[in-house]
Amino acid sequence: MDKKPVLAVIGGSGLYNFPALKNTQTIELETPFGKPTSPIIVGDLSGRRVAFIARHGIGHVFLPSEVNYRANIYALKSLGVTRIVSVSACGSLREDYSPGHIVIPSQLVDLTHKRERTFFGNGIVAHIGAADPYCENLSNLAYTALLDSGATIHRGGTYVTIEGPRFSTKAESNLYREWGMSVIGMTACPEAILAREAEMCYTTMAHVTDFDVWHVSEEPVTVEMVVRVLQKNTQIAQESIQRLVEKLPEENTCDCQHILNNAIMTQPDKITPEARARLGILIDKYL
């Protein structure tokens, strides 16, 4: 591959099936954490290289708990990607975030419990800061790119990630509302945190598909609801991604590129050769 992608998009496989994407190639990668959930599609969008990966596999074959988040992020890192936009479905926990709206969240709460949450361990320890888990710079650019879509866009709010695959009970949904959560989904964690460990800018275009189950005057969330809104919003996502690609600076000078600075606790001479080989693309510049 001649040029590094200026952006990677993680979402449904339908996202990269649009006419504006030219000169595509399919890349199959192996990582120290296994295979990514789909081949990576790289193509030209407005004359710039962009990478796409289907989070749930081609044809949506992986549960949220089964997605190999580490392999997906590591594979994109190995291609030189420094910015990631996640496109995902979410349920609304607020009256003013309605189905069809798009949310660029600013905060995360992780209620998952079955997933590998870090690249570190097995010979190397690191503790990253995650007070602001989404990249503010990339989130602002994504918000600006979405404003021209004609959709209702919200900047801010907290995305609570549940394990799934089931939807919430009414008691759970009302509890998250009492906690002040804004939207609910199953995929932001650990994806956002792994991107942070990999020193990549990360933001989410969260497409509101339903009111979860708390809203007494609305039907409880179903798969049919989710699919209907996502299909309707695919064109909005594609056009917004293209506008975002056109606005991105060629060089990424964001502070996200230095998250691991002073985060690695293990003394360099104590890091095992296996750990160094496994995580070289993340840690070599600090050792």
C-alpha positions in Angstrom: 0.0 0.0 0.0 1.6 3.3 -1.2 -0.1 5.8 1.2 -1.3 5.5 4.7 -5.1 5.9 5.2 -6.0 9.3 6.6 -9.0 7.8 8.3 -10.4 4.4 9.3 -14.1 3.7 9.6 -15.5 0.9 11.8 -19.1 0.1 11.1 -21.4 -2.0 9.0 -20.2 -3.6 5.7 -22.7 -1.4 3.8 -20.7 1.7 4.6 -18.0 1.0 2.0 -20.5 0.0 -0.7 -20.8 3.5 -2.3 -19.8 4.9 -5.7 -17.5 7.6 -4.4 -15.0 5.0 -3.1 -12.4 4.3 -5.9 -9.4 2.0 -6.4 -10.4 -0.4 -3.6 -8.2 -3.2 -2.4 -8.9 -5.9 0.2 -6.3 -6.5 2.9 -6.2 -9.7 5.0 -4.1 -9.3 8.2 -3.1 -11.5 11.1 -2.2 -9.8 14.4 -0.8 -11.1 17.7 -4.4 -11.0 18.9 -5.9 -13.0 16.1 -7.7 -12.1 12.9 -9.7 -8.9 12.6 -13.5 -9.5 12.3 -13.4 -8.7 8.5 -10.9 -8.0 5.8 -9.9 -4.3 5.6 -11.1 -2.5 2.5 -8.9 0.4 1.5 -9.9 2.9 -1.2 -9.7 6.4 -2.4 -12.3 8.9 -1.2 -12.0 12.4 -2.6 -8.5 11.5 -3.6 -7.4 10.3 -0.1 -6.9 6.8 1.2 -9.5 5.5 3.7 -9.8 2.1 5.4 -13.0 0.3 6.3 -13.6 -2.6 8.6 -16.9 -4.4 9.3 -17.1 -4.6 13.1 -19.5 -7.6 13.2 -18.0 -9.4 10.2 -19.3 -9.6 6.6 -23.0 -10.4 6.9 -23.1 -9.5 10.7 -21.9 -12.8 12.1 -20.3 -11.8 15.4 -22.1 -10.8 18.6 -20.9 -7.6 20.3 -19.1 -9.8 22.8 -17.5 -11.9 20.1 -15.9 -9.0 18.2 -12.2 -9.2 18.2 -11.7 -5.5 19.2 -8.0 -5.8 19.8 -7.3 -7.4 16.4 -9.4 -4.8 14.7 -7.6 -1.8 16.3 -4.1 -3.4 16.0 -4.6 -4.2 12.3 -5.6 -0.6 11.6 -2.6 0.7 13.6 -0.3 -1.6 11.6 -1.6 0.1 8.4 -0.5 3.5 9.8 -4.0 4.7 10.7 -4.1 7.5 13.3 -7.8 8.4 13.2 -10.9 6.2 13.6 -14.6 7.0 13.2 -17.0 4.5 14.6 -20.5 4.3 13.0 -22.9 2.5 15.3 -26.5 2.1 16.3 -27.7 3.2 19.7 -30.8 3.6 21.8 -31.8 6.9 23.3 -32.1 7.5 27.0 -33.3 11.1 26.6 -36.5 12.6 25.4 -34.7 15.0 23.1 -32.5 12.4 21.4 -35.0 10.9 19.0 -34.8 8.0 16.4 -33.1 9.2 13.3 -30.9 11.7 15.2 -27.1 11.3 15.3 -25.1 11.8 18.4 -21.4 12.5 18.8 -20.9 11.5 22.4 -18.3 13.0 24.7 -18.2 10.4 27.5 -18.4 6.6 28.1 -19.5 4.2 30.8 -18.4 0.6 30.4 -20.8 -2.0 31.8 -19.4 -4.9 29.8 -17.8 -7.8 31.6 -16.8 -10.5 29.0 -14.3 -8.6 26.9 -10.5 -8.1 26.6 -10.1 -4.5 27.5 -6.4 -3.8 27.0 -3.4 -4.6 24.8 -1.2 -4.7 27.9 -0.4 -7.5 30.4 1.6 -10.7 29.9 5.0 -9.0 30.6 4.2 -5.3 30.4 2.1 -2.9 32.5 0.6 0.4 31.4 -2.1 2.7 32.8 -3.5 5.2 30.3 -5.5 8.3 31.2 -9.1 8.0 30.0 -10.8 11.0 31.6 -11.9 12.1 28.1 -12.2 8.9 26.1 -13.2 10.5 22.8 -10.9 12.7 20.8 -12.2 16.2 21.0 -10.5 17.4 17.8 -11.8 14.5 15.7 -15.3 14.7 17.3 -15.5 18.4 16.4 -14.6 17.7 12.8 -17.1 14.8 12.6 -19.8 17.1 14.0 -19.0 19.8 11.5 -19.1 17.2 8.7 -22.6 16.0 9.8 -24.1 19.4 10.0 -24.6 19.6 6.3 -26.5 16.2 6.2 -29.9 17.7 7.1 -30.2 15.3 10.0 -30.6 16.4 13.6 -27.1 16.2 15.2 -26.2 16.3 18.9 -22.7 17.1 20.2 -22.1 15.6 23.7 -23.7 13.1 26.0 -22.7 9.8 27.7 -22.7 6.5 25.9 -23.3 3.5 28.2 -22.0 0.2 26.8 -23.8 -2.9 27.9 -22.7 -6.5 27.2 -25.7 -7.6 25.2 -26.7 -9.3 23.1 -30.1 -8.8 24.7 -31.7 -5.4 25.0 -32.3 -3.8 28.4 -35.0 -4.6 30.8 -37.2 -1.6 31.7 -35.7 -1.5 35.2 -32.2 -1.3 33.7 -33.2 1.3 31.1 -34.7 3.5 33.8 -31.7 3.1 36.0 -29.4 4.3 33.2 -31.7 7.3 32.8 -31.4 8.1 36.5 -27.6 7.9 36.2 -27.8 10.6 33.5 -26.8 8.4 30.6 -27.7 9.7 27.1 -27.5 6.8 24.7 -27.0 3.0 25.1 -25.2 0.6 22.8 -23.1 -2.6 22.9 -19.9 -1.8 21.0 -18.1 1.4 22.2 -16.2 -0.4 24.9 -13.5 -1.6 24.7 -13.1 -0.3 21.2 -12.7 3.4 22.2 -10.2 2.5 25.0 -8.1 0.2 22.8 -7.9 3.0 20.2 -6.7 5.3 22.9 -4.1 2.8 24.1 -3.0 2.6 20.4 -2.6 6.4 20.4 -5.3 6.9 17.8 -7.9 9.6 17.6 -11.4 8.1 18.0 -14.9 9.4 17.8 -18.4 7.9 17.3 -21.3 8.8 15.0 -24.0 7.1 17.0 -27.2 6.7 15.1 -30.3 6.7 17.3 -32.5 3.9 16.2 -35.0 3.7 19.1 -36.0 4.9 22.6 -34.6 1.7 24.2 -37.5 0.4 26.4 -38.1 3.2 28.9 -40.4 5.3 26.8 -43.9 4.3 27.7 -45.6 5.8 24.6 -43.2 4.1 22.1 -42.8 0.4 21.1 -39.9 -1.4 22.8 -36.7 -1.7 20.7 -36.6 -4.5 18.1 -34.0 -5.6 15.5 -36.4 -4.4 12.8 -36.3 -0.9 14.2 -32.6 -0.8 14.4 -32.1 -2.1 10.8 -34.7 0.3 9.3 -33.0 3.4 10.8 -29.5 2.3 9.9 -30.4 1.6 6.3 -32.1 5.0 6.1 -29.0 6.7 7.6 -26.3 4.9 5.5 -26.3 7.6 2.9 -26.0 10.3 5.6 -23.0 8.4 7.1 -21.3 7.9 3.8 -21.7 11.6 2.7 -20.6 12.9 6.1 -17.5 10.6 6.1 -16.6 11.9 2.7 -16.9 15.6 3.9 -14.8 14.6 7.0 -12.1 13.1 4.8 -11.9 16.3 2.8 -11.5 18.4 5.9 -8.8 16.3 7.7 -5.3 17.8 8.0 -2.7 15.7 6.2 -0.6 15.5 9.4 -2.1 14.4 12.7 -0.6 16.5 15.5 -3.3 15.7 18.1 -2.3 14.9 21.7 -3.9 11.5 21.3 -0.7 10.5 19.5 1.2 10.6 22.9 -1.1 8.9 25.3 1.4 6.3 26.3 4.0 8.8 27.2 4.7 8.2 31.0 1.9 5.5 31.0 4.2 2.4 30.8 5.1 1.3 34.4 7.3 -1.7 33.6 11.0 -1.0 33.6 12.4 -1.4 30.0 14.9 -4.1 31.1 12.0 -6.1 32.6 9.8 -6.1 29.5 9.9 -9.6 28.1 11.0 -10.1 24.5 7.6 -11.6 23.7 5.8 -8.5 25.0 8.1 -6.2 23.1 7.6 -8.2 19.9 3.8 -8.2 20.5 3.4 -4.5 21.2 6.3 -3.0 19.3 4.1 -0.8 17.1 2.7 0.8 20.3 5.7 1.0 22.6 9.0 1.0 20.7 9.1 4.8 20.5 9.1 5.0 24.3 11.8 2.3 24.9 
